[in-house]
């Protein structure tokens, strides 16, 4: 359509993409279409950089060739949509632009058609301009997506997913869609609920993952399934979380853990190389959950740099510091040596202390700086010479370093020092610009919730324990009550789970699944899901497992997180076409939004929320 609203007289089937025009086309008459990117009036000659999704080509309007056409072109402004017919010619040698793929040529226009006039853009679209605020970019996302970084993100996303599909197709997998509307079967986060008009008072839930359905596909004999799945979780958002996201969902029958891990090592290596030109080790290192926590403080360690935690439980006895001794007796005491950290000012350290106390429930943050003459800190008076020398030996600290201490309940110690490790490594430029992958294995099956004083699944309730530990689960589930000894034994039960970590970000997680109905029922009981509740929420899975379920397992990779890492973007919002804000809103469309009373009545729903403020 032209600006007048009538169909254009141009033959769009003859259109060439801007980046496809080259020196070999010299003398050819071609048609190009796109957006006016930049224009330069040289007095009698107007140069227009025309942009489409492929790239940019220079178009010349020359008074000496067509004065009327030049006059028409002088009314063009940035982001106007135009079509041009013209002859390709080689640029003068001194005018060649080596930065452009089309820098050797230009198109001398003979015909110009204005297809659509554009209002001035509220955000800068030139890649060299300073970016607008994220809020403004999200409000005008349809314009923001024209920018080169966002065009690159969409193209690379396509390349990544295409490589994944081709790889899995070649490995004999079937792509199968699973339902978007299902019953609520919470898997850790809150469900998004959808009221049913035809079933008054009842609700569908959007899937947090296709977990149960892909297991039932294994029961159904599909054997090798995958899906580029849309998933939904109503949880607090941050830079690597969105309420709706995309994952590569995989499930296989008649396999073991090694088979799944080997296949997915090859998958990620191929996809990262194809989409980003990035080499990821074909055989990533493996680290146990225990070692990940003890050495790095979390189960998704960034192993691109060292800075490992040091155990000091027994060392506390060498000191005269009651805080350290008390922590070692009732919890854990660990240290973090930061290379070059002695450069931190007292204000820096005070700010870090406030941060870990507020965000990680730490009671404080003890520290010592290492100088050429020894240790410097207010606490050194509590550290005899023998304790100081042993501390230096264990941490490997040298002059110019700083050592931080955390003593408390284990989960608080790990969270505090893990966060501190990452924050200071970034601040002090200790993280190399590379890609490092690892598998984290041997997770515990259960964790302990200190608030509810009950067991919870480390991954999800469908994860199988290792065969050697299954008897502990069954015995505890059938016991009249869980004794303290049973609780300790349950917290040591190992799961057949594995997480794929890249640069300190968990991009994939999976496990072998429970394929026996009685074991699945036992897990539910230990998680305080009664038999009646299990039947109500998961009865269709339990039933399926009684009809010949093969051993099976799988994994899911977060597409958005992989793209964020591969493109080195600060947030997954920068690799998604239409993301939500941290409050779960779409600034472009205004979602979520109120609906009229008639719609609510049809769904038998009544809102008790306060009247929403106009955004």
C-alpha positions as CSV (number, residue, x, y, z in Angstrom):
1,X,0.0,0.0,0.0
2,X,1.2,3.5,-0.7
3,X,0.7,6.5,1.6
4,X,-2.6,7.2,-0.1
5,X,-3.9,3.9,1.0
6,X,-4.1,2.5,-2.5
7,X,-2.0,-0.5,-3.7
8,X,1.5,0.4,-4.9
9,X,2.1,0.1,-8.6
10,X,5.5,-1.4,-7.8
11,X,6.2,-5.1,-8.5
12,X,7.4,-6.1,-5.0
13,X,8.4,-9.6,-6.3
14,X,11.4,-7.9,-7.9
15,X,12.5,-6.3,-4.6
16,X,16.1,-7.0,-3.5
17,X,17.2,-6.9,0.1
18,X,19.5,-4.0,0.8
19,X,22.5,-6.1,1.9
20,X,22.2,-8.3,-1.2
21,X,23.3,-5.6,-3.6
22,X,27.0,-5.9,-4.5
23,X,29.6,-4.8,-7.0
24,X,28.6,-7.7,-9.3
25,X,25.3,-5.8,-9.8
26,X,27.0,-2.8,-11.3
27,X,24.8,-1.4,-14.1
28,X,21.7,-3.4,-13.1
29,X,18.3,-1.7,-12.5
30,X,16.9,-3.0,-9.2
31,X,14.1,-2.3,-6.7
32,X,14.8,-1.8,-3.0
33,X,12.4,-1.0,-0.2
34,X,12.8,-0.1,3.5
35,X,13.1,2.7,6.0
36,X,15.0,6.0,5.6
37,X,17.8,5.6,8.1
38,X,19.9,8.7,7.5
39,X,20.0,11.4,4.8
40,X,22.6,13.9,3.8
41,X,21.9,16.9,1.5
42,X,25.0,17.9,-0.5
43,X,23.3,20.6,-2.5
44,X,22.0,19.2,-5.7
45,X,22.7,15.6,-4.5
46,X,20.8,13.9,-1.7
47,X,22.2,10.7,-0.2
48,X,19.8,8.4,1.6
49,X,20.8,5.4,3.7
50,X,18.0,2.9,3.2
51,X,17.6,0.2,5.8
52,X,15.7,-3.1,5.9
53,X,16.3,-6.0,8.2
54,X,19.2,-7.3,6.1
55,X,21.3,-4.1,6.3
56,X,21.8,-0.6,4.7
57,X,22.4,0.6,1.2
58,X,23.1,4.1,-0.1
59,X,20.6,5.6,-2.5
60,X,21.5,8.8,-4.5
61,X,19.1,11.4,-5.8
62,X,20.9,13.6,-8.3
63,X,19.6,16.9,-9.7
64,X,21.7,16.3,-12.8
65,X,19.8,13.1,-13.5
66,X,16.2,14.0,-12.3
67,X,15.5,17.3,-10.7
68,X,11.9,16.5,-10.0
69,X,12.8,13.3,-8.3
70,X,15.4,15.1,-6.1
71,X,12.7,17.6,-5.0
72,X,10.4,14.8,-4.1
73,X,13.2,13.1,-2.1
74,X,14.0,16.3,-0.2
75,X,10.7,15.8,1.7
76,X,11.8,12.5,3.2
77,X,12.5,12.2,6.9
78,X,13.8,9.5,9.2
79,X,11.8,6.2,9.3
80,X,9.7,7.0,6.3
81,X,9.0,3.8,4.3
82,X,9.9,4.1,0.7
83,X,10.5,2.0,-2.4
84,X,13.2,3.0,-4.9
85,X,14.0,1.8,-8.4
86,X,17.5,2.7,-9.6
87,X,20.7,1.7,-11.3
88,X,23.6,0.2,-9.3
89,X,26.9,1.9,-9.8
90,X,30.3,1.6,-8.2
91,X,31.4,4.3,-5.8
92,X,34.5,6.3,-6.3
93,X,37.5,4.7,-4.6
94,X,37.8,7.5,-2.1
95,X,34.0,7.1,-1.2
96,X,34.0,3.4,-0.5
97,X,32.7,2.7,3.0
98,X,34.5,-0.4,4.3
99,X,32.2,-0.6,7.3
100,X,29.2,-1.4,5.2
101,X,28.7,-4.7,3.3
102,X,27.3,-2.6,0.5
103,X,30.0,0.0,0.8
104,X,31.4,-0.5,-2.7
105,X,28.2,0.5,-4.5
106,X,25.3,2.9,-4.4
107,X,22.0,3.0,-6.2
108,X,21.2,6.0,-8.4
109,X,17.4,6.5,-8.0
110,X,15.1,6.8,-11.1
111,X,11.8,6.2,-9.3
112,X,10.7,6.9,-5.7
113,X,7.5,5.9,-4.0
114,X,6.6,7.0,-0.5
115,X,4.8,3.9,1.0
116,X,4.3,5.3,4.5
117,X,5.0,8.6,6.2
118,X,6.5,8.3,9.8
119,X,6.0,10.6,12.7
120,X,9.3,11.7,14.5
121,X,10.5,8.8,16.6
122,X,10.3,9.3,20.4
123,X,13.4,7.1,20.8
124,X,16.7,7.2,18.9
125,X,17.0,4.4,16.4
126,X,20.6,5.1,15.2
127,X,22.9,2.5,16.7
128,X,25.4,5.3,17.5
129,X,22.9,7.4,19.5
130,X,22.6,7.0,23.2
131,X,19.8,4.6,24.1
132,X,16.5,5.8,25.5
133,X,15.4,4.7,28.9
134,X,14.2,1.1,29.1
135,X,10.7,2.3,30.0
136,X,10.4,4.4,26.8
137,X,11.9,1.6,24.8
138,X,9.3,-0.9,26.0
139,X,6.5,1.6,25.5
140,X,7.5,2.0,21.8
141,X,8.8,-1.6,21.4
142,X,7.6,-1.7,17.8
143,X,10.2,1.0,17.1
144,X,12.8,-0.3,19.5
145,X,12.8,-3.6,17.6
146,X,14.0,-1.7,14.5
147,X,17.3,-0.9,16.2
148,X,20.3,-3.0,15.1
149,X,20.9,-4.7,18.5
150,X,17.3,-5.9,18.7
151,X,17.2,-7.0,15.1
152,X,20.3,-9.0,15.8
153,X,18.6,-10.5,18.9
154,X,15.6,-11.7,16.9
155,X,17.8,-13.1,14.1
156,X,20.1,-14.9,16.4
157,X,17.2,-16.3,18.4
158,X,15.8,-17.8,15.2
159,X,19.3,-19.2,14.3
160,X,19.6,-20.8,17.8
161,X,16.1,-22.4,17.7
162,X,16.6,-23.6,14.1
163,X,19.8,-25.3,15.1
164,X,18.2,-27.0,18.0
165,X,15.3,-28.3,15.9
166,X,17.7,-29.6,13.2
167,X,19.9,-31.3,15.8
168,X,17.0,-33.0,17.6
169,X,15.3,-34.0,14.3
170,X,18.6,-35.7,13.3
171,X,18.6,-37.6,16.6
172,X,15.2,-39.1,16.0
173,X,13.1,-36.8,18.2
174,X,9.4,-35.9,17.5
175,X,8.2,-32.3,18.1
176,X,4.9,-32.7,19.9
177,X,2.7,-29.9,21.3
178,X,1.3,-30.2,24.8
179,X,-1.7,-28.3,26.2
180,X,-1.6,-24.7,27.2
181,X,-4.8,-25.0,29.2
182,X,-4.6,-27.6,31.9
183,X,-5.5,-28.1,35.5
184,X,-3.5,-26.5,38.3
185,X,-0.6,-28.7,39.3
186,X,1.8,-26.3,41.1
187,X,5.4,-27.1,40.5
188,X,7.1,-24.5,42.7
189,X,5.8,-21.1,41.5
190,X,2.3,-19.7,41.4
191,X,0.1,-20.7,38.4
192,X,-1.6,-18.2,36.1
193,X,-5.3,-19.2,36.3
194,X,-7.8,-18.9,33.5
195,X,-11.5,-19.1,34.4
196,X,-13.7,-21.5,32.4
197,X,-16.9,-20.1,31.0
198,X,-18.4,-23.5,30.2
199,X,-17.5,-24.9,33.7
200,X,-18.8,-22.4,36.2
201,X,-16.4,-21.8,39.1
202,X,-13.6,-23.9,37.6
203,X,-10.2,-22.8,36.3
204,X,-7.6,-23.8,33.9
205,X,-3.9,-23.1,34.6
206,X,-1.3,-22.1,32.1
207,X,1.7,-24.5,32.2
208,X,4.7,-23.8,34.3
209,X,6.3,-26.5,32.1
210,X,5.1,-29.4,30.1
211,X,6.6,-31.8,32.8
212,X,3.7,-34.1,33.4
213,X,2.5,-34.3,29.8
214,X,6.0,-35.1,28.5
215,X,6.2,-37.9,31.0
216,X,2.9,-39.2,29.8
217,X,4.2,-39.1,26.2
218,X,6.9,-41.5,27.4
219,X,4.2,-43.8,28.8
220,X,2.4,-43.4,25.5
221,X,5.5,-44.8,23.6
222,X,6.7,-41.6,21.9
223,X,10.2,-42.4,23.2
224,X,11.9,-39.2,22.0
225,X,10.0,-35.9,22.4
226,X,10.9,-32.3,22.2
227,X,9.1,-29.0,22.1
228,X,10.0,-25.3,21.9
229,X,7.6,-24.7,24.7
230,X,6.0,-21.5,26.0
231,X,5.8,-21.6,29.9
232,X,4.2,-19.3,32.4
233,X,5.0,-18.7,36.1
234,X,3.5,-16.1,38.3
235,X,6.6,-15.2,40.3
236,X,8.7,-12.3,41.3
237,X,10.6,-11.0,38.3
238,X,14.3,-10.1,37.8
239,X,16.7,-9.7,34.9
240,X,16.6,-13.5,34.1
241,X,12.9,-14.1,34.8
242,X,9.8,-13.3,32.9
243,X,6.2,-14.3,33.5
244,X,6.2,-16.1,30.1
245,X,9.3,-17.6,28.7
246,X,10.5,-20.2,26.2
247,X,12.3,-23.4,26.9
248,X,13.7,-26.3,24.9
249,X,11.8,-29.2,26.5
250,X,13.3,-32.7,26.0
251,X,12.3,-36.2,27.2
252,X,13.6,-39.6,26.3
253,X,12.8,-43.2,27.2
254,X,15.1,-46.2,27.8
255,X,18.0,-44.0,28.8
256,X,20.3,-43.3,31.7
257,X,21.8,-40.1,33.0
258,X,25.0,-40.4,31.0
259,X,23.1,-40.8,27.7
260,X,21.0,-37.6,28.4
261,X,24.0,-35.6,29.4
262,X,26.1,-36.7,26.5
263,X,23.4,-35.8,23.9
264,X,22.7,-32.4,25.5
265,X,26.4,-31.5,25.6
266,X,26.5,-32.0,21.8
267,X,23.2,-30.0,21.4
268,X,24.4,-27.0,23.3
269,X,27.9,-27.0,21.7
270,X,26.3,-27.1,18.2
271,X,23.7,-24.4,19.0
272,X,26.1,-22.0,20.6
273,X,28.6,-22.4,17.8
274,X,25.9,-21.9,15.1
275,X,24.1,-18.9,16.7
276,X,26.9,-17.0,18.4
277,X,30.1,-18.4,17.0
278,X,31.0,-19.4,20.6
279,X,32.9,-22.5,21.5
280,X,31.6,-24.4,24.5
281,X,33.5,-27.4,25.7
282,X,32.1,-30.6,24.2
283,X,32.8,-32.2,27.6
284,X,32.0,-29.6,30.3
285,X,33.5,-30.2,33.7
286,X,31.3,-31.9,36.4
287,X,31.0,-30.7,39.9
288,X,28.9,-32.2,42.7
289,X,26.3,-30.2,44.4
290,X,28.3,-30.6,47.6
291,X,31.5,-29.2,46.1
292,X,29.6,-26.4,44.4
293,X,28.1,-25.2,47.7
294,X,31.3,-25.7,49.7
295,X,33.7,-24.1,47.2
296,X,31.4,-21.4,45.6
297,X,28.4,-21.0,47.9
298,X,25.8,-21.8,45.3
299,X,24.6,-24.6,43.0
300,X,25.2,-22.7,39.8
301,X,28.9,-21.6,40.2
302,X,30.6,-19.3,37.9
303,X,33.9,-21.2,37.4
304,X,35.5,-18.8,35.0
305,X,37.5,-17.5,38.0
306,X,38.8,-19.1,41.2
307,X,38.0,-17.2,44.5
308,X,36.8,-20.4,46.2
309,X,35.4,-20.4,49.7
310,X,37.6,-21.7,52.6
311,X,36.3,-23.9,55.4
312,X,37.3,-22.5,58.8
313,X,35.2,-24.5,61.2
314,X,38.1,-26.1,63.0
315,X,40.3,-23.0,62.6
316,X,37.9,-21.1,64.9
317,X,39.4,-22.9,67.9
318,X,42.8,-21.3,67.3
319,X,41.2,-17.8,67.7
320,X,40.0,-15.9,70.7
321,X,37.0,-14.5,68.9
322,X,33.7,-15.7,70.5
323,X,31.7,-14.8,67.3
324,X,33.8,-17.2,65.2
325,X,33.8,-20.0,67.9
326,X,30.0,-19.7,68.3
327,X,29.4,-19.8,64.6
328,X,31.6,-22.9,64.2
329,X,29.8,-24.7,67.0
330,X,26.2,-24.0,65.9
331,X,26.5,-23.4,62.2
332,X,29.3,-22.8,59.7
333,X,32.3,-20.5,59.4
334,X,33.8,-19.9,56.0
335,X,36.1,-17.3,54.4
336,X,36.4,-15.7,51.0
337,X,39.8,-14.3,49.9
338,X,39.5,-11.5,47.3
339,X,42.7,-10.9,45.2
340,X,43.5,-7.2,45.2
341,X,40.6,-6.5,47.6
342,X,42.7,-4.5,50.0
343,X,42.0,-1.6,47.7
344,X,38.4,-1.5,49.0
345,X,37.8,1.6,51.1
346,X,36.2,1.5,54.5
347,X,33.0,2.9,52.9
348,X,33.0,0.2,50.3
349,X,33.2,-2.4,53.1
350,X,30.5,-0.7,55.1
351,X,28.2,-0.7,52.0
352,X,28.9,-4.4,51.4
353,X,28.1,-5.1,55.1
354,X,24.8,-3.3,54.9
355,X,24.0,-5.1,51.6
356,X,24.6,-8.7,52.9
357,X,22.7,-7.9,56.1
358,X,19.7,-6.6,54.3
359,X,19.6,-9.0,51.3
360,X,21.1,-12.2,52.7
361,X,20.2,-12.0,56.5
362,X,23.8,-12.0,57.5
363,X,24.5,-10.7,61.0
364,X,27.6,-8.8,59.9
365,X,30.7,-9.1,57.8
366,X,34.1,-9.5,59.5
367,X,37.2,-8.9,57.4
368,X,41.0,-8.5,57.5
369,X,43.2,-6.9,54.9
370,X,46.6,-8.4,54.1
371,X,49.6,-6.1,53.9
372,X,53.3,-6.6,53.6
373,X,53.6,-6.4,57.4
374,X,50.6,-8.7,58.3
375,X,46.9,-8.6,58.8
376,X,45.1,-5.3,59.4
377,X,41.6,-5.2,61.0
378,X,39.8,-4.5,64.2
379,X,39.5,-8.2,64.8
380,X,43.2,-9.0,64.6
381,X,43.5,-8.6,68.3
382,X,41.5,-11.8,68.6
383,X,43.7,-13.7,66.2
384,X,46.9,-15.1,67.7
385,X,50.0,-15.4,65.5
386,X,49.4,-19.1,64.9
387,X,45.8,-18.4,63.8
388,X,46.9,-15.7,61.5
389,X,49.5,-17.9,59.8
390,X,47.1,-20.7,59.5
391,X,44.5,-18.4,57.9
392,X,47.0,-17.2,55.3
393,X,48.0,-20.7,54.6
394,X,44.5,-22.0,54.1
395,X,43.2,-19.1,52.0
396,X,46.4,-18.5,50.0
397,X,46.1,-14.8,50.7
398,X,49.0,-12.5,49.9
399,X,49.7,-8.8,50.3
400,X,47.0,-6.6,48.7
401,X,44.2,-9.1,49.3
402,X,41.3,-9.0,51.7
403,X,39.6,-11.9,53.5
404,X,35.9,-11.8,54.4
405,X,34.3,-14.1,57.0
406,X,30.8,-15.3,57.3
407,X,29.6,-17.4,60.3
408,X,25.9,-18.4,60.7
409,X,23.4,-21.0,59.6
410,X,24.8,-22.8,56.5
411,X,22.3,-21.4,54.0
412,X,23.0,-17.8,55.2
413,X,26.8,-18.3,55.0
414,X,26.6,-19.8,51.5
415,X,24.3,-17.1,50.2
416,X,26.3,-14.3,51.7
417,X,29.7,-15.4,50.4
418,X,28.4,-16.5,47.1
419,X,26.9,-13.1,46.4
420,X,29.9,-11.3,47.7
421,X,32.2,-13.4,45.5
422,X,30.3,-12.5,42.3
423,X,29.9,-8.8,43.2
424,X,33.5,-8.2,44.0
425,X,34.8,-10.3,41.1
426,X,32.8,-8.0,38.8
427,X,33.8,-4.8,40.6
428,X,37.5,-5.7,40.5
429,X,37.5,-7.1,36.9
430,X,38.4,-10.6,37.9
431,X,36.0,-12.4,35.5
432,X,37.6,-13.3,32.1
433,X,35.6,-12.7,28.9
434,X,35.0,-16.3,28.0
435,X,32.4,-19.1,28.2
436,X,32.7,-21.9,30.8
437,X,30.1,-24.6,31.1
438,X,29.7,-27.2,33.8
439,X,27.3,-29.9,35.0
440,X,26.2,-29.8,38.6
441,X,25.3,-33.3,39.7
442,X,24.5,-35.4,42.8
443,X,21.9,-33.0,44.1
444,X,20.0,-33.9,47.3
445,X,16.4,-35.0,46.5
446,X,15.0,-32.9,49.4
447,X,15.8,-29.6,51.1
448,X,14.5,-28.3,54.5
449,X,12.2,-25.3,54.6
450,X,13.1,-23.5,57.9
451,X,9.9,-21.5,57.8
452,X,7.4,-24.3,57.4
453,X,9.7,-26.9,59.0
454,X,9.0,-29.4,56.3
455,X,10.7,-31.2,53.3
456,X,10.6,-29.7,49.9
457,X,11.8,-30.9,46.5
458,X,15.1,-29.4,45.4
459,X,14.0,-29.7,41.8
460,X,10.4,-31.0,41.5
461,X,8.5,-34.0,43.0
462,X,8.8,-36.1,39.8
463,X,12.6,-36.4,40.1
464,X,13.9,-39.9,40.9
465,X,16.2,-40.7,43.7
466,X,19.3,-42.7,42.9
467,X,18.4,-46.4,43.1
468,X,20.6,-47.0,46.1
469,X,18.6,-44.4,48.2
470,X,15.1,-45.3,47.1
471,X,14.5,-47.6,50.1
472,X,15.0,-44.7,52.5
473,X,12.2,-42.7,50.7
474,X,9.8,-45.7,50.8
475,X,10.6,-46.5,54.5
476,X,10.1,-42.9,55.6
477,X,6.9,-42.5,53.6
478,X,5.3,-45.6,55.3
479,X,6.5,-44.7,58.8
480,X,3.9,-43.5,61.4
481,X,6.0,-40.4,61.9
482,X,9.3,-38.9,60.7
483,X,11.9,-39.2,63.4
484,X,14.9,-36.9,63.6
485,X,17.1,-39.7,62.3
486,X,14.8,-40.3,59.3
487,X,14.8,-36.6,58.6
488,X,18.6,-36.6,58.5
489,X,18.6,-39.6,56.3
490,X,16.1,-38.1,53.9
491,X,18.2,-34.9,53.5
492,X,21.1,-37.1,52.4
493,X,19.1,-38.9,49.7
494,X,20.6,-38.2,46.3
495,X,18.6,-37.4,43.3
496,X,19.2,-38.4,39.7
497,X,19.3,-34.8,38.7
498,X,21.7,-32.6,36.7
499,X,21.9,-28.9,35.9
500,X,23.7,-27.3,33.0
501,X,25.4,-24.1,34.1
502,X,27.0,-21.5,31.8
503,X,29.0,-18.6,33.2
504,X,27.3,-18.9,36.6
505,X,23.7,-19.0,35.1
506,X,21.7,-22.2,35.2
507,X,20.5,-22.5,31.6
508,X,19.2,-26.1,31.8
509,X,18.0,-28.6,34.4
510,X,16.7,-32.1,34.2
511,X,16.6,-35.5,35.9
512,X,15.6,-39.1,35.5
513,X,11.9,-39.3,36.4
514,X,10.1,-41.6,38.8
515,X,8.4,-44.2,36.6
516,X,6.9,-46.3,39.4
517,X,3.5,-45.2,40.8
518,X,4.2,-46.4,44.4
519,X,7.5,-44.4,44.6
520,X,5.8,-41.3,43.2
521,X,3.1,-41.7,45.8
522,X,5.8,-42.0,48.6
523,X,7.4,-38.8,47.4
524,X,4.1,-37.0,47.6
525,X,3.5,-38.2,51.1
526,X,6.9,-37.0,52.3
527,X,6.1,-33.6,50.8
528,X,2.9,-33.5,52.9
529,X,0.7,-34.1,49.9
530,X,-2.0,-36.4,51.1
531,X,-3.2,-39.4,49.0
532,X,-6.5,-37.6,48.4
533,X,-4.7,-34.4,47.3
534,X,-2.3,-36.3,45.1
535,X,-5.2,-38.0,43.4
536,X,-6.9,-34.7,42.9
537,X,-3.9,-32.9,41.5
538,X,-1.8,-35.6,39.9
539,X,-4.2,-38.6,39.6
540,X,-3.8,-38.8,35.8
541,X,0.0,-39.1,36.1
542,X,-0.3,-41.7,38.9
543,X,-2.8,-43.7,36.7
544,X,-0.5,-43.5,33.7
545,X,2.5,-44.8,35.7
546,X,0.5,-48.0,36.4
547,X,0.1,-48.9,32.7
548,X,3.7,-49.8,31.8
549,X,5.9,-46.7,32.1
550,X,9.4,-47.0,30.7
551,X,12.4,-45.6,32.5
552,X,12.7,-42.0,31.2
553,X,14.2,-38.7,31.8
554,X,14.9,-35.4,30.2
555,X,15.9,-31.8,30.5
556,X,14.7,-28.3,29.7
557,X,16.9,-25.3,28.6
558,X,15.9,-21.7,29.0
559,X,16.1,-20.1,25.5
560,X,15.9,-16.6,26.8
561,X,18.8,-17.1,29.3
562,X,21.0,-18.7,26.6
563,X,20.3,-15.8,24.3
564,X,21.1,-13.3,27.1
565,X,24.5,-14.9,27.7
566,X,25.3,-15.5,24.0
567,X,24.6,-11.9,23.0
568,X,26.0,-10.5,26.3
569,X,22.9,-8.6,27.1
570,X,22.1,-7.4,30.6
571,X,18.6,-8.8,30.8
572,X,16.5,-11.4,29.0
573,X,14.2,-8.5,28.2
574,X,16.8,-7.5,25.6
575,X,16.5,-10.8,23.7
576,X,12.6,-11.1,23.7
577,X,10.4,-9.4,21.2
578,X,7.7,-8.2,23.6
579,X,8.8,-8.7,27.3
580,X,7.1,-7.5,30.5
581,X,8.5,-5.1,33.1
582,X,9.6,-6.2,36.5
583,X,6.0,-5.6,37.6
584,X,4.7,-8.0,34.9
585,X,3.2,-5.2,32.7
586,X,3.5,-4.6,29.0
587,X,4.1,-0.8,28.6
588,X,3.3,-1.1,24.9
589,X,-0.1,-2.7,25.0
590,X,-1.1,-1.9,28.6
591,X,-1.5,-5.5,29.7
592,X,-2.7,-6.6,32.2
593,X,-5.8,-4.4,32.0
594,X,-9.3,-4.3,33.6
595,X,-12.1,-6.1,31.7
596,X,-15.8,-5.1,31.7
597,X,-18.3,-6.5,34.1
598,X,-20.1,-8.4,31.3
599,X,-17.0,-10.5,30.7
600,X,-16.6,-11.2,34.4
601,X,-20.2,-12.3,34.8
602,X,-19.9,-14.7,31.9
603,X,-16.9,-16.3,33.7
604,X,-18.6,-16.3,37.1
605,X,-15.8,-14.1,38.4
606,X,-16.0,-11.1,40.7
607,X,-13.0,-8.8,41.5
608,X,-12.4,-7.7,45.0
609,X,-9.3,-5.7,44.1
610,X,-9.3,-1.9,44.7
611,X,-10.1,0.2,41.6
612,X,-6.9,0.2,39.5
613,X,-5.1,3.5,39.0
614,X,-4.9,4.7,35.4
615,X,-1.3,4.0,34.2
